[in-house]
């Protein structure tokens, strides 16, 4: 469970949000929202970060994905 905004994973996601250079270099991008997550092909998803509420509501859709709270 991630509990701090100073967590390295949080900083990494923020850097992808803020800088196109980071997205190009890592060949990654962020998606936000249930609909986009559910519509994205699973083979394109590297990591998933969710709140506790989303984990409860999308438990079956998240099964098998590498996700963190």
BAKOL-634411 format. One record per residue (C-alpha): residue number from 1; residue in one letter; y, z, x. Coordinates in nm, 2 decimals, always signed. Each point is the difference from the previous one (the first is absolute). Example, Ala and Ser with C-alpha at 12.3 -4.5 7.8 and 13.67 -1.06 7.14 Angstrom:
<recs>
1 / A / -0.45 / +0.78 / +1.23
2 / S / +0.34 / -0.07 / +0.14
</recs>
This chain:
<recs>
1 / X / +0.00 / +0.00 / +0.00
2 / X / +0.34 / -0.10 / +0.13
3 / X / +0.25 / +0.28 / -0.06
4 / X / +0.30 / -0.09 / +0.23
5 / X / +0.23 / -0.29 / +0.03
6 / X / -0.02 / +0.05 / +0.38
7 / X / -0.37 / -0.10 / -0.01
8 / X / -0.06 / -0.31 / +0.22
9 / X / -0.16 / -0.19 / -0.28
10 / X / +0.31 / +0.05 / -0.22
11 / X / +0.22 / -0.11 / +0.28
12 / X / -0.21 / -0.31 / +0.05
13 / X / +0.02 / -0.10 / -0.37
14 / X / +0.37 / +0.06 / +0.01
15 / X / +0.04 / -0.22 / +0.30
16 / X / -0.19 / -0.28 / -0.18
17 / X / +0.24 / +0.04 / -0.30
18 / X / +0.31 / -0.01 / +0.21
19 / X / -0.06 / -0.26 / +0.27
20 / X / -0.13 / -0.35 / -0.05
21 / X / -0.07 / -0.02 / +0.37
22 / X / -0.26 / +0.28 / -0.04
23 / X / -0.16 / -0.18 / -0.30
24 / X / -0.02 / -0.32 / +0.20
25 / X / -0.14 / +0.16 / +0.31
26 / X / -0.27 / +0.20 / -0.18
27 / X / -0.06 / -0.28 / -0.26
28 / X / +0.02 / +0.27 / -0.28
29 / X / +0.22 / +0.07 / -0.30
30 / X / +0.03 / +0.28 / -0.26
31 / X / -0.07 / -0.03 / -0.36
32 / X / +0.11 / +0.26 / -0.25
33 / X / -0.12 / +0.06 / -0.35
34 / X / -0.32 / +0.01 / -0.19
35 / X / +0.02 / -0.36 / -0.13
36 / X / +0.05 / -0.15 / +0.35
37 / X / -0.27 / +0.22 / +0.14
38 / X / -0.25 / -0.11 / -0.27
39 / X / +0.09 / -0.37 / +0.04
40 / X / -0.02 / -0.01 / +0.38
41 / X / -0.34 / -0.13 / +0.13
42 / X / -0.19 / +0.30 / +0.15
43 / X / -0.06 / -0.18 / +0.33
44 / X / +0.37 / +0.00 / +0.07
45 / X / +0.05 / +0.37 / -0.05
46 / X / -0.01 / +0.20 / +0.33
47 / X / +0.11 / +0.34 / -0.12
48 / X / +0.11 / +0.16 / -0.32
49 / X / +0.23 / +0.30 / -0.04
50 / X / +0.02 / +0.16 / -0.34
51 / X / +0.13 / +0.31 / -0.17
52 / X / -0.24 / +0.25 / -0.16
53 / X / +0.10 / -0.12 / -0.34
54 / X / -0.09 / -0.36 / +0.08
55 / X / -0.32 / +0.10 / +0.16
56 / X / -0.11 / +0.16 / -0.33
57 / X / +0.11 / -0.29 / -0.21
58 / X / -0.15 / -0.28 / +0.22
59 / X / -0.30 / +0.19 / +0.14
60 / X / -0.25 / -0.28 / -0.09
61 / X / +0.22 / -0.28 / +0.13
62 / X / +0.05 / +0.19 / +0.33
63 / X / -0.36 / +0.05 / +0.07
64 / X / -0.10 / -0.17 / +0.32
65 / X / +0.35 / -0.04 / +0.13
66 / X / +0.14 / +0.19 / +0.29
67 / X / +0.26 / +0.21 / -0.17
68 / X / +0.20 / +0.31 / +0.09
69 / X / +0.19 / +0.25 / -0.21
</recs>
